[in-house]
Amino acid sequence: MDRLQFEVPVRIAPAPGLPVEEIYSVEQALDFLQNWPARRQGKIHEAAFNACFGATVDVVRTEDACRAFMTFCRVSGLLARDMMVPGKRGGEAKGLRI
């Protein structure tokens, strides 16, 4: 498995009526964050971007970058309602409570 691939893809619903998209890796998350409108960026966007970028240069763990990206998606209202959140290592994935 690629070191930058998420354990569980992050499922996002960009808008009502549009199909759910899955983000599988740090690179895909970075692409998504780079295309996020500047007027809607803030501290959580910055934290997610920095975490994902940090993972590409081995400063941040991929798991932490994934969690930062999921937090950004949740706060931005993008996280799909059926998103499964990975548990601790060796644990089971749990349904996200919104």
Secondary structure, 3 states (H helix, E strand, C coil): CCCCEEEEEEEECCCCCCCCEEEEEHHHHHHHHHCCCHHHCCHHHHHHHHHHHHHHCCCCCHHHHHHHHHHHHHHCCCECCCCEECCCCCCCCEECCC
